[in-house]
Amino acid sequence: MTVSGAQADPNSIDGLPGRSATPDLRSDRLTLSSFTSAHLTETYVGWLNDPAVMRYSENRHRAHSLATCKNYFDAMQTGGHFFWAIHLHAADGASGTHIGNITAYADRRNRIADLAIVIGDRAAWGRGLGRESWTLAQDWLLQSGCFHKVTAGTMALNAPMLKIFAAAGMREEGRRSGQFLWQGQRVDLVLAAKFAG
Ligand SMILES: CC(C)(COP(=O)(O)OP(=O)(O)OC[C@H]1O[C@@H](n2cnc3c(N)ncnc32)[C@H](O)[C@@H]1OP(=O)(O)O)[C@@H](O)C(=O)NCCC(=O)NCCS
């Protein structure tokens, strides 16, 4: 993994990273770059309104627009959370197509970051890009020295996400039984975590 951009900001609260600390992270096939207003596109809105993409997400209950996406982006920035756009590299290695997003909600007091991902471009599914993105973000958070623990949750039916948790070294640390009503059936919320060190 190559990391460019800000590391922990010594001037921010408790020596933890400031709100502009989302770094660029690069792997062989992907760059995670700090989400900007240029990423607020109809393509992105379309991912959130696509029932197949939102199948296992609570976002399936909501209608999304450029305005709601901007509100979310603004709230993530104001809260000092991490928000990456996932870019697939072009043939020349340059950062190319925006295929999804990954976020880390930072609970700085408890030094915990909660990760979530969407690969919105369905043509990109099943190529290991979700796992690659997840591992890049998770490993940076754990190696930054700012977070002791990375957490995540998913519907128990979300098989690819459970495989990503396992591949990234996360352990299931709990379940909320029947937390979701999904197509008339009760489905568990699976909680996973990985600790630094
Ligand atoms: C979940 C998601 C991130 C997976 O991304 P992806 O790039 O397709 O996943 P990968 O290609 O890295 O595959 C991860 C694993 O799931 C497996 N997998 C992929 N699709 C699968 C499917 N339909 N059923 C079962 N396993 C599947 C892959 O084989 C791989 O397993 P492996 O590590 O044993 O090889 C993507 O489907 C997505 O964004 N979905 C919508 C949003 C979402 O559900 N986000 C998670 C909410 S917490």
The ligand as an ORCA input file, in Angstrom:
! r2SCAN-3c Opt
* xyz 0 1
  C     -20.516     -5.853     -0.933
  C     -19.612     -5.282     -2.037
  C     -18.764     -4.148     -1.468
  C     -18.702     -6.403     -2.542
  O     -17.833     -5.835     -3.507
  P     -17.140     -6.731     -4.631
  O     -16.079     -5.918     -5.246
  O     -18.180     -7.304     -5.503
  O     -16.519     -7.891     -3.718
  P     -15.235     -8.758     -4.068
  O     -15.157     -8.979     -5.544
  O     -14.066     -8.157     -3.365
  O     -15.633    -10.146     -3.420
  C     -15.573    -10.392     -2.033
  C     -15.887    -11.867     -1.793
  O     -17.287    -12.089     -2.017
  C     -17.456    -13.126     -2.960
  N     -18.659    -12.824     -3.695
  C     -18.829    -11.861     -4.639
  N     -20.128    -11.863     -5.032
  C     -20.744    -12.859     -4.341
  C     -22.073    -13.342     -4.284
  N     -23.047    -12.806     -5.041
  N     -22.379    -14.354     -3.437
  C     -21.420    -14.879     -2.652
  N     -20.136    -14.453     -2.637
  C     -19.809    -13.458     -3.479
  C     -16.199    -13.104     -3.791
  O     -15.956    -14.354     -4.405
  C     -15.171    -12.808     -2.730
  O     -14.926    -13.979     -1.973
  P     -13.451    -14.571     -1.817
  O     -12.696    -13.555     -0.989
  O     -13.685    -15.849     -1.112
  O     -12.918    -14.688     -3.199
  C     -20.448     -4.784     -3.255
  O     -21.228     -5.840     -3.723
  C     -21.354     -3.625     -2.885
  O     -20.907     -2.498     -2.807
  N     -22.629     -3.918     -2.663
  C     -23.613     -2.884     -2.370
  C     -23.401     -2.143     -1.092
  C     -23.206     -3.063      0.090
  O     -23.866     -4.086      0.261
  N     -22.303     -2.624      0.954
  C     -22.027     -3.267      2.209
  C     -22.970     -2.764      3.237
  S     -22.216     -2.933      4.816
*
